[in-house]
Amino acid sequence: MAACNKINTDSPKLYIRIMGENSWGYNDEKGNSIIPLGKYKFLNLIDEKGMIYAQKGTKYGYIDIHENIVIPFEYDALGIFSEELAFAKKNNKYGYINRNGEIIIPTQFDNESYFQKTGLALVKKRNLQGFINKKGKEIIPIIYQNAHNTTFDSLVILCKNQKWAFYDSFGKQKTDFIYDEIALTDINLKGIEGDTFWKNGLILVRKNDQTGYLDKNLKEAIPFGKYDSGEKFNQNRIAIISKNHKYGIINEFGKEILKPEYDTLEHPEEDYHESEIFEGKNKNYITLLDKHGNKIYDKIKGYTFDFSRLGNTVKRVYIIRNLKNQCGVVDGEGKVIIPFIYDEIQDFNGTVNTIVKLKKKFGLVNSDNKIVYPIECESITTWKDLDYYIINKNNTVGIIDKNLKSILKFDYQDLSPCFYDKNRFIAKKDNKYGVIDRLGRTIIPFEYSEMSNWVEYGPGSNYHFVIKNNKNGLITKEGKIVIPAIYDSLFYNDDNTIILSKNGKYGVVTIHNKNVIPFEYEKIYSDLAFVPDRNANEFYVLKNGKYFIVDNKNKIIKANLSKKEVEDKFSYLN
């Protein structure tokens, strides 16, 4: 892990923060060690004054890039500087220091806190809260049950007797203690992430189980009870509201830009985060709305997020299934770029072409709705990190690249990219499997009736399980025989535990075909079946109709096991 900061000096230099095992350091731009690893448990980025927040052992301080101590390592906790002060903890109490390490506000508080642009910091004493200025003076007395300030506002809020009120940064009370809840909302201003009461629009407040909204002057902009519920205004200055169990959207002026008409209205999940668009649902259909609340497409059955190359740029598109179960593609403004005529449409994944299905046949169309490969194939397969399509046409399989040029001719019954190398393929020809490369050259001869590509608890990417003449074996990815295909069954448990059977007798070998348990048993089970990254040391074996346990040297550990006990234990393997 590395991060960079430039020091503002007459001769700027680039220093690179580095992380080792439980320690941090700095190198210069040529890789020379400036602050070696092993000395500091943590080092922060160099700040605008050339100071580095640091942890040494269990104590915290500040140094510069030359390891000069700016603030001694004598604190149990330290903050980064905000408004030129940083909190400092000693003897389980917090105070504030300046950049010279001088104590400006003595350690007396019970919490860590930062000074905001208002010049105030929220502090706690004896479970009560209030605000101080940078001289330590109580601007708002430390007598309240709870308090909040924000990154960007001049307002703060305090709680008394379970009710909230607004104060300004001079300590003047602006409202009565009448609110059950006052909402903060996230915002990004000029690249700085923070929170705010009103800079996204109106302030969401709740009172007596009713929802209302205030303007920045703390006047009611939307009366309490007009809506049954409401959400915070987002950075696009709109908010979801509900009335009579229906949901809509209002803007910062309180105008309904989307009337309450949906059973649910929410931001859908996209790539593991909440999208900015809205998804409205009614009993029989879905409506998509953009981040401003404008309809993208109405009355659909389902959709997926995607990106496609449109002209010279890659833009957001949506693959939509309408209420007639037909698929099409629309852009972010709702313009149809592929009409609703297909049974299926797969993701573009940022490219110009995509796979479509029509009347049980597959083909390729581009973002201009031009058919670029005929819709006459039994299947077409690709995925995001492949630069080709695998095409099954007239029951023969070939490969074309993303520019629609031929890679492998239609000479095969089946083709599948090797798990360990996407430019090698398990291929089927004349009912036999082998491995070929992208040029069609044979790497493993076509002599197997079955060949594995990937097994979850298998021997890794260097091997293939194979079947030849109804017998099981194991080969490398270069085709070298590891375990000859002469066995009636093969069960891989771990690299040292491959259970094989031949002519009705079971034994155990390693992945290198070294004998572990001789072939003298009627059945062998391992207690570690499907448990990866562990080695089997005990085996349940059946001989002459009796079960017992042996170790990996074939020495009996326990005899006279119940047949029912063993067969019930391993019933999932039978």
C-alpha positions in Angstrom: 0.0 0.0 0.0 1.4 3.4 -0.9 0.2 7.0 -0.8 1.9 10.2 -1.9 2.2 13.7 -0.5 4.3 16.7 -1.7 5.9 18.9 0.9 5.4 22.6 0.4 9.0 23.8 0.7 11.3 25.9 -1.6 12.5 22.6 -3.2 9.4 20.4 -3.3 10.1 16.6 -3.0 7.9 13.6 -3.4 7.7 11.3 -0.5 5.9 7.9 -0.6 4.3 6.4 2.4 4.9 2.7 2.7 3.4 0.0 4.9 5.2 -3.1 6.3 4.1 -5.7 8.8 2.7 -3.7 11.7 4.7 -0.6 10.8 4.8 2.3 8.4 7.6 4.4 6.8 8.4 6.8 4.0 10.6 6.5 0.9 11.7 9.2 -1.5 10.7 9.2 -5.1 13.7 7.1 -6.0 12.8 4.4 -3.5 15.4 5.4 -0.9 14.3 4.9 2.7 13.7 8.3 4.5 11.8 6.9 7.5 12.5 3.2 7.8 10.0 0.5 8.6 10.0 -1.0 12.0 10.0 2.2 14.0 6.5 3.6 13.9 3.3 1.6 14.3 1.5 4.1 12.1 2.3 7.2 10.1 -0.3 9.4 8.5 0.1 11.4 5.3 2.2 14.5 5.5 -0.1 17.4 6.2 -0.1 20.9 4.7 2.4 22.1 7.4 4.8 19.3 6.8 3.7 17.4 10.0 3.2 13.7 10.2 0.7 12.2 12.8 2.5 9.1 14.2 2.1 6.2 16.6 5.2 4.8 18.4 4.4 1.9 20.6 1.2 2.8 22.5 1.8 6.6 22.4 1.1 9.3 19.8 2.9 12.4 18.6 3.9 14.3 15.5 7.2 14.2 13.5 8.5 15.8 10.3 9.9 13.9 7.3 13.4 14.0 8.9 12.0 12.4 12.1 12.4 15.5 14.1 9.8 15.3 17.0 7.4 18.2 16.6 5.0 17.0 19.3 6.4 14.5 21.8 5.1 10.9 22.0 3.4 11.4 25.4 -0.3 11.1 24.5 -2.7 8.2 24.7 -4.6 9.5 21.7 -4.2 12.5 19.3 -6.3 14.0 16.6 -5.4 15.5 13.3 -5.4 19.3 13.2 -8.6 21.1 12.5 -8.8 24.8 12.7 -5.1 24.6 13.9 -6.0 22.6 17.0 -5.9 18.9 17.7 -7.5 16.9 20.5 -5.0 15.2 22.9 -5.7 12.5 25.5 -3.9 12.0 28.8 -5.0 10.3 32.0 -8.3 9.3 30.2 -9.2 13.0 29.6 -9.2 15.1 26.4 -7.9 18.6 25.8 -6.5 20.5 22.8 -3.0 21.4 21.6 -1.6 23.6 18.9 1.0 22.8 16.3 3.8 23.7 18.7 2.6 21.1 21.1 1.4 23.7 23.6 -1.7 22.9 25.6 -4.3 25.5 24.6 -7.3 23.8 26.4 -6.3 21.6 29.4 -7.4 17.9 29.4 -10.8 17.8 31.1 -13.3 16.4 28.6 -14.6 12.9 28.2 -14.6 12.8 24.4 -12.5 13.3 21.3 -13.8 16.0 19.0 -12.7 18.4 16.3 -13.2 22.1 15.9 -15.4 22.9 12.9 -15.4 26.0 10.7 -17.8 27.6 13.2 -14.9 27.7 15.7 -16.8 25.3 18.0 -16.1 21.8 19.2 -18.6 19.5 20.8 -17.4 18.4 24.2 -18.7 16.1 27.0 -18.5 16.1 30.7 -20.2 13.7 33.1 -22.5 12.4 30.2 -23.6 15.9 29.4 -22.7 17.9 26.2 -22.1 21.4 25.0 -19.8 23.5 22.8 -16.6 25.4 23.5 -14.6 27.8 21.4 -10.9 27.6 20.5 -10.0 29.4 23.8 -11.9 26.8 25.8 -14.8 29.1 26.7 -18.2 27.4 27.0 -20.2 29.0 24.2 -23.1 26.7 24.9 -23.0 25.3 28.5 -22.2 21.6 29.0 -25.6 20.7 30.4 -27.4 19.0 27.5 -28.3 15.3 27.0 -27.1 15.2 23.4 -25.7 17.5 20.7 -24.6 17.6 17.1 -22.8 19.9 14.8 -22.0 19.6 11.1 -19.1 20.1 8.7 -20.5 23.0 6.8 -23.3 24.8 8.8 -23.2 27.6 11.4 -26.0 25.9 13.2 -25.8 23.3 16.0 -28.5 21.3 17.7 -28.9 20.3 21.4 -31.2 17.9 23.2 -33.0 18.6 26.5 -35.8 16.4 28.0 -35.7 14.2 24.8 -36.5 17.2 22.6 -34.2 19.1 20.2 -33.6 22.7 19.4 -31.3 24.8 17.1 -28.6 27.2 18.3 -26.3 29.4 16.3 -22.5 29.3 16.6 -22.6 32.3 19.0 -24.7 30.3 21.5 -28.0 32.0 20.7 -31.0 29.7 20.8 -32.9 29.8 17.5 -35.9 27.5 18.2 -37.6 26.0 21.2 -36.9 22.5 22.3 -39.8 21.0 20.3 -38.4 18.5 17.8 -38.2 14.7 18.3 -35.6 14.4 15.5 -33.6 16.7 13.3 -31.9 15.0 10.4 -28.4 15.5 9.1 -27.6 14.7 5.5 -24.4 13.9 3.6 -22.9 16.3 1.1 -19.8 16.9 -1.0 -18.8 20.5 -1.3 -15.8 21.4 -3.5 -14.5 17.8 -3.1 -14.9 17.8 0.6 -17.1 15.1 2.1 -19.2 16.2 5.1 -22.7 16.6 6.5 -25.2 19.5 6.7 -28.6 20.4 7.9 -29.8 22.5 5.0 -27.3 22.8 2.2 -29.0 20.0 0.2 -32.3 21.7 0.4 -34.8 21.7 3.3 -34.2 20.3 6.8 -36.1 17.2 7.7 -37.6 17.4 11.2 -40.1 15.3 13.2 -42.5 16.5 15.9 -45.3 14.6 17.7 -45.0 11.7 15.3 -45.4 14.0 12.3 -42.9 14.9 9.6 -42.2 18.4 8.4 -39.5 20.4 6.6 -37.8 23.7 7.6 -36.0 26.1 5.4 -32.5 27.5 6.2 -34.1 30.2 8.3 -35.8 27.5 10.4 -39.3 28.4 9.1 -41.8 25.7 8.2 -41.5 25.2 4.5 -43.7 22.0 4.5 -46.2 21.8 7.3 -46.1 18.9 9.8 -48.6 16.3 8.8 -48.8 17.2 5.1 -47.0 13.9 4.4 -47.1 10.7 6.4 -43.3 10.3 6.1 -40.4 11.9 4.4 -36.7 11.3 3.8 -33.7 13.6 3.9 -32.9 15.8 0.9 -30.1 14.3 -1.2 -27.3 16.2 -3.0 -29.6 16.6 -6.0 -31.9 18.6 -3.7 -34.9 16.3 -3.8 -36.5 14.0 -1.2 -38.9 11.0 -1.1 -42.2 11.6 0.7 -45.3 9.5 1.2 -49.0 10.1 1.7 -51.8 7.6 2.1 -49.2 4.7 1.7 -48.1 6.0 -1.7 -44.6 7.5 -2.4 -43.5 10.4 -4.5 -40.7 13.1 -4.7 -40.6 16.8 -3.8 -38.0 19.4 -4.6 -36.3 21.9 -2.3 -39.3 24.3 -2.8 -41.8 21.7 -1.6 -43.2 21.1 -5.0 -44.2 17.6 -5.9 -42.1 16.7 -9.0 -43.5 13.2 -8.7 -46.9 12.8 -7.2 -47.3 10.1 -4.5 -48.4 7.2 -6.8 -46.0 4.3 -6.0 -46.3 1.5 -3.5 -42.6 1.8 -2.9 -39.9 4.3 -4.1 -36.2 3.7 -3.3 -32.7 3.9 -4.6 -31.8 0.4 -6.0 -28.6 -1.4 -5.3 -25.9 -1.2 -8.1 -22.6 -2.9 -7.8 -22.9 -3.2 -4.0 -23.8 0.5 -3.4 -27.0 2.5 -3.5 -27.6 4.0 -6.9 -28.6 7.7 -7.4 -31.6 6.7 -9.6 -35.0 5.9 -8.2 -37.0 2.7 -8.6 -40.8 3.1 -8.2 -42.9 -0.1 -7.8 -46.5 -0.7 -8.1 -48.4 -4.0 -8.0 -47.9 -4.9 -11.6 -44.9 -2.8 -12.8 -41.7 -0.9 -12.1 -40.8 2.7 -13.1 -37.2 3.9 -13.5 -36.5 7.6 -12.6 -33.2 9.4 -13.0 -31.4 11.1 -10.1 -33.5 14.3 -10.6 -36.8 12.3 -10.4 -37.5 12.4 -14.2 -38.9 9.2 -15.7 -36.4 7.1 -17.6 -38.9 4.4 -18.5 -42.3 3.5 -17.3 -44.3 0.3 -16.7 -41.6 -2.4 -17.0 -41.2 -5.8 -15.5 -37.5 -5.7 -14.7 -34.1 -4.1 -15.7 -30.3 -4.3 -15.2 -27.7 -1.6 -15.1 -25.2 -1.6 -17.9 -22.7 0.6 -19.9 -22.4 0.7 -23.7 -20.2 2.5 -26.1 -22.4 5.1 -27.8 -20.5 6.9 -30.5 -17.1 7.8 -29.0 -18.1 7.6 -25.4 -19.2 4.9 -22.9 -22.5 5.8 -21.3 -25.0 4.4 -18.9 -27.7 2.3 -20.4 -30.5 0.1 -19.0 -31.5 -3.3 -20.3 -35.2 -3.4 -19.8 -37.8 -6.2 -19.9 -41.3 -4.8 -20.6 -44.7 -6.0 -19.4 -44.9 -8.1 -22.6 -41.7 -9.9 -21.6 -39.8 -8.3 -24.4 -36.3 -6.9 -23.9 -34.8 -3.6 -25.2 -32.2 -1.1 -24.2 -32.7 2.6 -23.3 -30.1 5.2 -22.4 -29.9 7.4 -19.3 -32.5 9.8 -20.7 -34.9 7.1 -21.7 -34.2 7.1 -25.4 -34.7 3.6 -26.9 -31.4 2.5 -28.5 -32.4 -1.2 -29.1 -36.2 -1.8 -29.6 -38.2 -4.1 -27.5 -38.2 -7.1 -29.8 -35.8 -9.6 -28.1 -36.4 -12.5 -25.8 -33.1 -11.7 -24.0 -30.3 -9.1 -24.1 -27.0 -9.6 -22.3 -24.8 -6.9 -20.9 -22.7 -4.7 -23.2 -20.1 -4.3 -20.4 -18.8 -1.1 -21.9 -18.4 -2.4 -25.5 -20.4 -1.6 -28.6 -21.9 -5.1 -29.2 -24.1 -7.3 -27.1 -25.6 -10.8 -27.4 -29.4 -11.0 -28.1 -31.8 -13.9 -28.2 -34.8 -14.1 -30.5 -37.0 -17.1 -31.2 -34.5 -19.4 -29.4 -31.6 -18.2 -31.6 -28.7 -16.0 -30.6 -26.8 -13.2 -32.5 -25.0 -9.9 -31.9 -26.3 -6.4 -32.3 -24.5 -3.1 -31.7 -25.6 0.0 -29.9 -27.0 1.4 -33.2 -29.4 -1.6 -33.3 -27.5 -3.1 -36.3 -27.2 -6.9 -36.4 -23.5 -7.5 -36.6 -23.7 -11.3 -36.4 -26.7 -13.2 -37.6 -29.3 -14.3 -35.1 -29.1 -17.9 -36.1 -26.8 -19.5 -33.4 -27.6 -22.1 -30.8 -25.6 -20.1 -28.2 -23.1 -17.3 -27.9 -20.9 -17.0 -24.8 -18.6 -14.3 -23.5 -18.0 -12.5 -20.2 -16.4 -9.3 -19.1 -12.7 -10.3 -19.2 -12.9 -12.2 -22.4 -11.9 -10.6 -25.7 -13.8 -13.1 -27.8 -17.2 -14.8 -28.3 -17.7 -18.6 -28.3 -20.3 -19.4 -30.9 -22.3 -22.6 -31.3 -23.8 -22.6 -34.8 -25.4 -25.6 -36.6 -24.1 -27.7 -33.7 -20.4 -26.8 -34.3 -18.5 -24.4 -32.2 -16.0 -21.7 -33.1 -14.6 -18.4 -31.8 -14.6 -14.9 -33.1 -12.9 -11.9 -31.4 -14.7 -8.7 -30.3 -14.0 -7.2 -33.7 -15.9 -10.1 -35.2 -12.8 -11.7 -36.8 -12.4 -15.5 -36.7 -10.0 -17.0 -34.1 -11.0 -20.6 -34.2 -13.0 -22.2 -37.1 -16.2 -24.1 -36.5 -14.4 -27.4 -36.3 -15.4 -28.4 -32.7 -18.3 -29.9 -30.9 -17.6 -27.8 -27.8 -15.1 -25.2 -26.6 -14.6 -23.8 -23.1 -11.9 -21.4 -21.8 -9.5 -23.1 -19.4 -9.9 -21.8 -15.9 -6.1 -21.2 -15.6 -5.6 -19.6 -19.0 -8.4 -17.8 -21.0 -6.3 -18.3 -24.2 -6.4 -22.1 -23.9 -9.6 -24.1 -24.5 -10.9 -27.5 -23.5 -12.2 -28.6 -26.9 -14.3 -31.5 -28.0 -13.8 -33.2 -31.4 -15.0 -36.6 -32.6 -16.6 -37.0 -29.2 -13.2 -36.7 -27.4 -11.8 -33.9 -25.3 -8.4 -32.3 -25.4 -6.8 -28.8 -24.9 -5.9 -26.4 -27.7 -4.5 -22.9 -27.7 -5.8 -19.8 -29.4 -4.1 -20.8 -32.7 -5.8 -24.2 -32.7 -2.6 -26.0 -31.8 -3.1 -29.2 -29.7 -1.6 -29.1 -26.2 -3.4 -32.1 -24.8 -4.4 -34.8 -27.4 -8.1 -35.5 -28.1 -8.4 -38.8 -26.2 -10.6 -38.3 -23.2 -14.4 -38.8 -22.9 -14.5 -36.3 -20.0 -12.1 -33.5 -18.8 -12.6 -31.2 -15.8 -12.1 -27.5 -16.1 -12.5 -26.3 -12.5 -13.4 -28.1 -9.3 -14.1 -26.1 -6.1 -12.1 -28.3 -3.8 -9.9 -29.7 -6.6 -6.1 -29.8 -7.0 -5.7 -26.3 -8.3 -5.1 -24.8 -11.7 -2.3 -27.2 -12.8 -4.5 -30.3 -13.3 -7.4 -31.8 -15.1 -9.5 -34.8 -13.9 -10.0 -37.0 -16.9 -11.9 -40.1 -18.0 -10.7 -42.4 -20.7 -12.3 -45.7 -21.6 -14.6 -45.3 -18.6 -11.6 -45.1 -16.3 -10.5 -42.1 -14.1 -7.2 -40.4 -13.9 -5.4 -37.1 -13.4 -3.2 -35.1 -15.8 -1.3 -31.8 -15.7 -2.4 -28.8 -17.8 0.5 -29.8 -20.2 -1.0 -33.3 -20.6 1.5 -35.2 -18.5 -0.1 -38.2 -16.8 0.0 -37.9 -13.0 -2.4 -40.7 -12.1 -3.1 -43.0 -15.1 -6.7 -43.3 -16.2 -7.0 -46.9 -15.0 -9.3 -46.4 -12.0 -13.0 -47.1 -11.6 -13.4 -44.1 -9.3 -11.4 -41.1 -8.1 -12.1 -38.9 -5.2 -9.9 -35.9 -4.5 -9.7 -34.9 -0.9 -6.4 -33.0 -0.6 -3.0 -33.2 -2.2 -2.1 -36.1 0.0 -5.4 -37.9 -0.1 -6.8 -39.1 -3.4 -9.1 -42.1 -2.8 -9.1 -44.5 -5.8 -10.8 -47.8 -6.6 -9.8 -50.5 -9.0 -11.3 -53.9 -9.5 -13.5 -53.4 -6.5 -10.6 -52.5 -4.2 -9.9 -49.1 -2.7 -6.6 -47.4 -1.8 -5.2 -43.9 -1.3 -2.4 -42.1 -3.2 -1.0 -38.5 -3.1 -1.4 -36.1 -6.0 2.0 -37.3 -7.2 0.7 -40.9 -7.2 2.7 -42.0 -4.2 1.0 -44.8 -2.3 -0.5 -43.9 1.1 -3.0 -46.7 1.8 -2.7 -50.0 -0.2 -5.5 -51.2 -2.5 -6.9 -53.8 -0.1 -10.2 -52.3 1.1 -13.8 -52.7 0.0 -14.4 -49.0 0.9 -12.5 -46.0 2.1 -13.9 -42.7 3.5 -12.1 -39.6 4.7 -13.5 -37.4 7.5 -12.2 -34.3 5.7 -14.2 -34.6 2.5 -15.0 -31.1 1.1 -12.9 -29.4 3.9 -10.2 -27.5 2.0 -6.7 -26.7 3.2 -6.5 -29.6 5.7 -4.8 -32.9 5.4 -6.5 -36.2 6.2 -4.7 -38.3 8.9 -7.5 -40.8 9.5 -9.5 -43.1 7.1 -12.6 -45.1 7.7 -12.0 -48.4 5.9 -14.1 -51.5 5.2 -12.4 -54.9 5.0 -14.0 -58.3 5.2 -17.3 -56.7 6.1 -15.9 -54.8 9.1 -15.3 -51.1 9.5 -12.3 -49.6 11.4 -10.1 -46.5 11.3 -6.5 -46.4 10.0 -4.0 -43.6 10.0 -2.0 -42.4 6.9 0.5 -45.2 7.5 -2.3 -47.9 7.3 -2.0 -48.5 11.1 -5.2 -49.4 12.8 -6.4 -46.7 15.3 -9.8 -47.9 16.2 -11.5 -51.2 15.4 -15.0 -52.7 15.5 -16.9 -49.6 14.3 -20.7 -49.9 13.8 -21.7 -50.3 10.1 -24.7 -48.0 10.7 -22.5 -45.4 12.4 -20.0 -45.2 9.5 -22.6 -45.4 6.7 -24.8 -42.8 8.3 -21.8 -40.5 8.8 -20.8 -40.7 5.1 -24.2 -41.0 3.6 -23.7 -37.8 1.7 -20.9 -39.4 -0.3 -23.0 -42.4 -1.5 
